[in-house]
Each structure stands twice: as C-alpha cells, then as structure tokens.
Amino acid sequence: MSVKEQVLACLNQQRGSSVSGQELARRLGVTRAAVWKAITALRQEGWAIDSATNRGYRLAGEADVLDAAAVSAQLTVPLRVEVLSTTPSTNGALRARGGEPEGLVLVAAAQTEGRGRMGRAFYSPEGTGLYLSVLLHPVLETHQTPLLTAAAAVAAAEAAESLCGRPVQIKWVNDLLLDGKKVCGILTEASMDLEGGGLEYAVLGVGFDVCAPAGGWPLDLQEVAGSLLSDAVPPPGARAALAAAFLNRFWPLYQALPSCDFLPDYRARQAALGRTVEVLRPGAAPRQAVALEVDDNCRLVVQYLDGSRETAALNSGELRIKIEE
C-alpha cells in the first residue's frame, strides 16, 4: 500500500476528527514531507481534506473511502486484502502473483482495462463501482471449474442484497440482475498444471455496479446496465461493507467445494429457467431455446426450438433472455 493510500486509510479511520501531520508520519513510519506530498496528491484526485494549524488534517464530506483496513475490519474469514485506487485489471494483477498462497484479495475502486467474458471490455469507472479478485488454489478437476463461478454468483447475490435490500437474480452463467438490469459480472480465469492435469491456480474476479456513473452509462450499456443503489455516489462505507460481505459469504462456499451446498440457491435465483432464450456460441449463429434446468455440474440444460428439439447441457456461452410480449 502506498503512502498516499495509507494516509487516506488513516484519515478515514479518524473521520470526523483531525490528525496532525506529525502523528500521521509517526504511524506510517515516513517523513512529514511524505505525508504532505500524499495529502497534496489526494487533493488533486478530488478528496476534500481540510487542514488547520495546530489541529492537522481531516477528511471532509461524506466520501466513500475504499481501503484495506475498512474491508479487513469486517472480515470473518482469513483473507489478505490489498486495495488500489486504480489498476488496469484486478484479475490481471493477481495472475502475475499466481504463485503466492491463496486467499490474497486485490480490490480496486476503478479499472482502466477491465475485462468480461469472451474478451469483452468491462466498464469500470472510478468512484461508483467495486472491483475485486481472489487468488485461489482449488483442488478441482478441470470440468469442475464452473463450480467456482456458481459459488461466487450466490455469494455475490447475497452480498448485493445486503446492500440494496432487494432480490437479486443470476443470469447463467456469470451475471447478476436487479430489476432485469446487470449489476454485477463474474470472471474466473485459471492456469493449468500441464503435468498434473489439474489447476495450478485460479483467479476469481467480481465487479459490482454500486451506483450509476455521474455522466450516465455509455450508449451500448444504457439498456442493460443497472446499479445496486440509486444514490449518485456510494454512501460512506458502502463499498468496503460490500467487499467484506461477499468475501465472508464466498470463502466458506469455496472451502466446501465440491459439495455444492450453494446449488439449491443457485438454481432458485436463475432468471432464465422456463423462459425462451437465445444461445450465443462463438462462431455459431444464435439459436432459440427454452431454459429447462441447471444440472449438478452447474450446466444449463436447454431445449432448442429450431425444429431439432435437441436438448443440450451448456458448459459455456452467452444467453440473451427474450422479452415476452
């Protein structure tokens, strides 16, 4: 964690009172000049920090500060949290650290190169979302990797509901929906152990849209994107609480894999079951189908409606839920 991020964390912990530059320097083991430089950088980023002679610095306003201490203080599971203000991609940053012990969590307030499934960009603006990735060393066979995404979807839905207070659905395979709009995406990436045939490590990435961007959604997202809250900016502590809520729910489910204790909830939250959908597969034309069920391997079982009446269990791909007229 940089000096700037540590200073912000200290000011957030002392919210409502002032901390002198000398005290900040003592706590962080740096010079007062380093503290002043960090304060200047934070102000340039838009943080409202008051200062007064003989009193020190105080974080003003109702800003939602996202820092490691705020997340870790709410954890009930043994995870190691690091927070960045901005990073190209939390998944990418953790893939570079795949050899470290599992349980490392990287959280960011913004991503400049966020990615979704099938190589799509994942819109990750600053200040309104929560983007995190967890480094895992699962003992799973390759065909069991969808269990990670499914367990994460259940944990993310429960955490989202704890923040917004409304029912959240899952759109197979990796999206969360609130009032029919996408409010969360999940991307699981794995490195294979070529000799052993299993997984070397996996990185689980989750991106929540907490509030809508101030300037509105990009044109291509306006019809599909939503947010957990109607506030213009996240309330103080909202994103740290959401991160901790997800991690506290996901980690026990992960530890219990592949028992699939989450499967009944995963099935109950499915938005597509019983509805007509379009199945979108790479390199193939869209096909209409009825979503029938989720099987024990978290595959979506569909029956195609193009005359073949073929029933298929989908391991991957995209779904578009058709609006009933």
C-alpha positions as CSV (number, residue, x, y, z in Angstrom):
1,M,0.0,0.0,0.0
2,S,1.4,3.4,-1.0
3,V,1.9,6.3,1.5
4,K,-1.0,8.1,-0.2
5,E,-3.3,5.1,0.3
6,Q,-2.1,4.7,3.9
7,V,-2.8,8.4,4.7
8,L,-6.3,8.1,3.2
9,A,-6.9,5.0,5.3
10,C,-5.8,6.8,8.5
11,L,-8.0,9.8,7.7
12,N,-11.0,7.6,7.1
13,Q,-10.5,5.8,10.4
14,Q,-10.4,9.2,12.1
15,R,-13.3,10.5,10.1
16,G,-14.8,13.5,12.0
17,S,-11.6,14.4,13.8
18,S,-8.2,15.8,12.8
19,V,-4.9,14.1,12.7
20,S,-1.6,16.0,12.7
21,G,1.0,15.6,10.1
22,Q,3.5,14.6,12.8
23,E,1.1,11.8,14.0
24,L,0.5,10.5,10.5
25,A,4.2,10.4,9.9
26,R,4.8,8.5,13.2
27,R,2.0,6.0,12.5
28,L,3.2,5.3,8.9
29,G,7.0,5.5,9.6
30,V,7.6,8.1,7.0
31,T,8.6,11.8,7.0
32,R,6.2,14.7,7.4
33,A,7.3,15.8,3.9
34,A,6.0,12.4,2.6
35,V,2.7,13.0,4.4
36,W,2.4,16.4,2.9
37,K,3.1,15.0,-0.6
38,A,0.4,12.4,-0.1
39,I,-2.1,14.9,1.1
40,T,-1.4,17.1,-2.0
41,A,-1.9,14.1,-4.3
42,L,-5.1,13.1,-2.6
43,R,-6.5,16.6,-3.0
44,Q,-5.5,16.6,-6.7
45,E,-7.6,13.4,-7.1
46,G,-10.6,15.2,-5.6
47,W,-10.6,14.2,-2.0
48,A,-11.8,17.0,0.3
49,I,-9.2,17.2,3.0
50,D,-9.4,20.1,5.5
51,S,-6.3,21.4,7.3
52,A,-5.8,23.8,10.2
53,T,-2.8,24.9,12.2
54,N,-2.3,23.0,15.4
55,R,-5.0,20.5,14.5
56,G,-3.8,18.8,11.4
57,Y,-5.8,17.1,8.6
58,R,-9.4,16.0,8.4
59,L,-11.3,14.1,5.7
60,A,-14.3,16.3,4.9
61,G,-17.7,15.4,3.5
62,E,-19.4,12.1,3.1
63,A,-16.9,10.4,0.7
64,D,-17.0,6.6,0.5
65,V,-13.4,5.7,1.1
66,L,-12.3,2.2,0.0
67,D,-9.3,1.0,1.9
68,A,-7.9,-2.3,3.1
69,A,-8.4,-1.5,6.8
70,A,-12.1,-0.8,6.3
71,V,-12.6,-4.1,4.5
72,S,-10.4,-6.3,6.8
73,A,-12.1,-4.9,9.9
74,Q,-15.4,-6.5,8.7
75,L,-13.9,-9.9,7.6
76,T,-14.7,-13.1,9.5
77,V,-12.6,-15.2,7.2
78,P,-8.7,-15.4,6.9
79,L,-8.1,-13.4,3.8
80,R,-5.4,-10.9,3.0
81,V,-6.7,-7.7,1.4
82,E,-4.9,-5.1,-0.6
83,V,-6.7,-2.0,-2.1
84,L,-5.7,0.1,-5.0
85,S,-7.3,3.3,-6.2
86,T,-6.9,2.3,-9.8
87,T,-5.4,-0.7,-11.7
88,P,-5.7,-1.9,-15.3
89,S,-7.3,-5.1,-14.1
90,T,-7.5,-6.8,-10.7
91,N,-7.6,-10.2,-12.4
92,G,-4.5,-9.4,-14.4
93,A,-2.6,-8.1,-11.4
94,L,-3.4,-11.3,-9.4
95,R,-2.5,-13.6,-12.3
96,A,1.0,-12.1,-12.1
97,R,1.1,-13.2,-8.5
98,G,-0.3,-16.7,-9.0
99,G,2.5,-18.4,-7.1
100,E,1.6,-16.7,-3.8
101,P,-0.5,-18.5,-1.2
102,E,-4.3,-18.5,-1.9
103,G,-6.5,-16.1,-0.1
104,L,-4.9,-12.9,-1.4
105,V,-7.6,-10.4,-2.4
106,L,-7.0,-7.4,-4.6
107,V,-9.6,-4.6,-4.5
108,A,-9.8,-1.6,-6.7
109,A,-12.1,1.4,-7.0
110,A,-11.6,1.6,-10.7
111,Q,-10.1,-0.4,-13.6
112,T,-8.7,1.0,-16.8
113,E,-8.7,-2.3,-18.7
114,G,-11.4,-4.3,-17.0
115,R,-12.5,-7.4,-18.9
116,G,-15.5,-9.6,-19.0
117,R,-16.2,-13.0,-20.6
118,M,-15.3,-13.7,-24.2
119,G,-12.8,-10.9,-24.3
120,R,-15.3,-8.1,-23.8
121,A,-14.4,-4.9,-22.0
122,F,-15.9,-4.5,-18.6
123,Y,-16.8,-0.9,-17.8
124,S,-15.2,0.0,-14.5
125,P,-15.4,3.8,-13.8
126,E,-13.9,5.4,-10.8
127,G,-15.9,6.1,-7.6
128,T,-19.2,4.2,-8.3
129,G,-18.1,0.5,-8.5
130,L,-16.3,-2.2,-6.6
131,Y,-13.9,-4.5,-8.4
132,L,-12.1,-7.3,-6.7
133,S,-10.3,-10.5,-7.4
134,V,-9.4,-13.5,-5.2
135,L,-6.4,-15.8,-5.7
136,L,-7.3,-19.4,-5.3
137,H,-5.5,-22.8,-5.4
138,P,-8.5,-25.1,-5.8
139,V,-8.3,-28.9,-5.6
140,L,-10.6,-29.4,-8.5
141,E,-10.7,-31.3,-11.8
142,T,-10.9,-29.1,-14.9
143,H,-14.6,-30.0,-15.5
144,Q,-15.4,-28.8,-12.0
145,T,-14.2,-25.2,-12.6
146,P,-17.7,-23.9,-13.2
147,L,-18.4,-24.5,-9.6
148,L,-16.2,-21.6,-8.7
149,T,-18.2,-19.2,-10.7
150,A,-21.5,-20.6,-9.5
151,A,-20.5,-20.3,-5.8
152,A,-19.3,-16.8,-6.4
153,A,-22.6,-15.9,-8.0
154,V,-24.5,-17.0,-5.0
155,A,-22.2,-15.2,-2.6
156,A,-22.3,-12.0,-4.7
157,A,-26.1,-12.1,-4.9
158,E,-26.4,-12.4,-1.1
159,A,-23.8,-9.6,-0.6
160,A,-25.6,-7.4,-3.1
161,E,-28.9,-7.9,-1.4
162,S,-27.4,-7.0,2.0
163,L,-26.6,-3.6,0.4
164,C,-29.6,-2.8,-1.7
165,G,-32.3,-4.7,0.2
166,R,-34.0,-6.1,-2.9
167,P,-34.0,-9.6,-4.6
168,V,-31.1,-10.2,-6.9
169,Q,-31.2,-12.9,-9.7
170,I,-28.5,-14.8,-11.5
171,K,-28.4,-14.9,-15.3
172,W,-26.5,-18.0,-16.2
173,V,-23.6,-18.2,-16.2
174,N,-22.0,-15.2,-14.5
175,D,-24.2,-12.1,-14.3
176,L,-26.3,-10.7,-11.5
177,L,-29.6,-8.9,-12.4
178,L,-31.6,-6.4,-10.4
179,D,-34.9,-5.4,-11.9
180,G,-33.7,-7.1,-15.1
181,K,-30.5,-5.0,-15.4
182,K,-27.0,-6.3,-15.0
183,V,-25.4,-5.1,-11.7
184,C,-22.5,-7.5,-11.3
185,G,-20.3,-9.6,-13.5
186,I,-18.0,-12.5,-12.6
187,L,-14.9,-13.7,-14.5
188,T,-13.0,-16.8,-13.4
189,E,-9.6,-17.4,-15.0
190,A,-7.4,-20.5,-14.4
191,S,-3.8,-21.6,-15.1
192,M,-3.5,-25.3,-15.9
193,D,-0.9,-27.7,-14.4
194,L,0.1,-29.4,-17.6
195,E,1.9,-32.2,-15.8
196,G,-0.7,-32.9,-13.2
197,G,-3.7,-32.2,-15.4
198,G,-5.4,-30.1,-12.7
199,L,-5.5,-26.4,-11.9
200,E,-2.3,-24.6,-10.9
201,Y,-4.3,-21.6,-9.6
202,A,-7.5,-19.7,-10.3
203,V,-8.3,-16.0,-10.2
204,L,-11.9,-15.1,-9.4
205,G,-12.9,-11.6,-10.4
206,V,-16.1,-9.9,-9.4
207,G,-17.3,-6.4,-10.5
208,F,-20.2,-4.7,-8.8
209,D,-22.0,-1.6,-10.2
210,V,-22.9,0.1,-6.9
211,C,-24.1,3.4,-8.3
212,A,-24.7,4.7,-11.9
213,P,-21.8,6.8,-13.3
214,A,-22.4,10.6,-12.9
215,G,-22.4,11.1,-16.7
216,G,-24.6,8.1,-17.3
217,W,-23.9,4.7,-18.9
218,P,-22.1,4.5,-22.2
219,L,-24.6,4.2,-25.1
220,D,-24.1,0.5,-25.6
221,L,-24.8,-0.2,-21.9
222,Q,-27.8,2.0,-21.3
223,E,-30.4,-0.7,-22.0
224,V,-28.7,-3.4,-20.0
225,A,-26.7,-1.9,-17.1
226,G,-28.1,-1.1,-13.7
227,S,-26.8,-0.3,-10.2
228,L,-27.4,-1.6,-6.7
229,L,-28.2,1.8,-5.3
230,S,-30.0,4.9,-6.7
231,D,-27.6,7.2,-4.9
232,A,-25.3,9.4,-7.1
233,V,-22.3,8.3,-5.1
234,P,-21.8,5.3,-2.7
235,P,-22.7,6.2,0.9
236,P,-19.7,6.2,3.3
237,G,-18.5,2.6,4.0
238,A,-20.8,1.0,1.3
239,R,-18.1,-0.5,-0.9
240,A,-16.0,-1.8,2.0
241,A,-19.0,-3.4,3.5
242,L,-20.0,-4.9,0.2
243,A,-16.5,-6.3,-0.4
244,A,-16.4,-7.9,3.1
245,A,-20.0,-9.2,2.7
246,F,-19.0,-11.0,-0.5
247,L,-15.8,-12.4,0.9
248,N,-17.4,-13.6,4.1
249,R,-20.0,-15.5,2.1
250,F,-17.8,-16.8,-0.7
251,W,-15.0,-18.2,1.4
252,P,-17.0,-20.9,3.3
253,L,-18.6,-22.0,0.0
254,Y,-15.2,-22.3,-1.7
255,Q,-13.8,-24.2,1.3
256,A,-16.7,-26.7,1.0
257,L,-16.3,-27.3,-2.8
258,P,-17.2,-29.6,-4.5
259,S,-20.1,-30.4,-2.0
260,C,-22.2,-27.8,-3.9
261,D,-24.1,-26.6,-0.8
262,F,-24.8,-23.5,-2.8
263,L,-26.6,-25.3,-5.6
264,P,-30.2,-25.0,-4.4
265,D,-29.8,-21.2,-4.0
266,Y,-28.0,-21.0,-7.4
267,R,-30.9,-22.8,-9.1
268,A,-33.6,-20.8,-7.2
269,R,-32.0,-17.5,-8.3
270,Q,-31.9,-18.3,-12.1
271,A,-33.6,-15.7,-14.2
272,A,-33.8,-17.8,-17.4
273,L,-35.4,-21.0,-16.2
274,G,-38.7,-21.7,-18.0
275,R,-38.1,-18.8,-20.4
276,T,-37.2,-18.6,-24.1
277,V,-33.6,-17.6,-24.6
278,E,-31.1,-17.1,-27.4
279,V,-28.0,-19.2,-27.0
280,L,-24.9,-17.3,-28.3
281,R,-21.9,-19.5,-29.0
282,P,-18.6,-18.3,-30.6
283,G,-18.6,-18.9,-34.3
284,A,-22.2,-20.1,-34.4
285,A,-25.5,-18.4,-35.3
286,P,-27.8,-17.6,-32.3
287,R,-30.3,-20.4,-31.6
288,Q,-33.6,-20.1,-29.7
289,A,-34.2,-22.4,-26.8
290,V,-36.1,-22.9,-23.6
291,A,-34.0,-23.0,-20.5
292,L,-35.1,-26.1,-18.6
293,E,-32.8,-26.6,-15.6
294,V,-29.4,-26.3,-14.0
295,D,-27.8,-29.7,-13.6
296,D,-25.5,-30.9,-10.8
297,N,-22.4,-29.6,-12.6
298,C,-23.9,-26.1,-12.9
299,R,-24.5,-26.6,-16.7
300,L,-27.7,-25.0,-18.2
301,V,-29.9,-27.6,-19.8
302,V,-31.8,-26.2,-22.8
303,Q,-34.1,-27.5,-25.4
304,Y,-33.6,-25.9,-28.8
305,L,-36.7,-24.7,-30.8
306,D,-35.3,-24.7,-34.3
307,G,-37.1,-28.0,-35.2
308,S,-34.4,-30.3,-33.8
309,R,-35.9,-30.4,-30.3
310,E,-32.3,-31.1,-29.3
311,T,-31.6,-31.0,-25.6
312,A,-28.2,-29.7,-24.6
313,A,-26.3,-29.1,-21.4
314,L,-24.3,-25.9,-21.9
315,N,-20.9,-25.5,-20.2
316,S,-20.2,-22.0,-21.5
317,G,-21.5,-19.4,-23.8
318,E,-23.8,-16.4,-23.6
319,L,-27.5,-16.1,-23.0
320,R,-29.9,-13.5,-24.1
321,I,-33.2,-13.7,-22.3
322,K,-36.0,-12.9,-24.7
323,I,-38.6,-10.4,-23.5
324,E,-42.0,-12.0,-23.5
325,E,-44.6,-10.0,-25.4
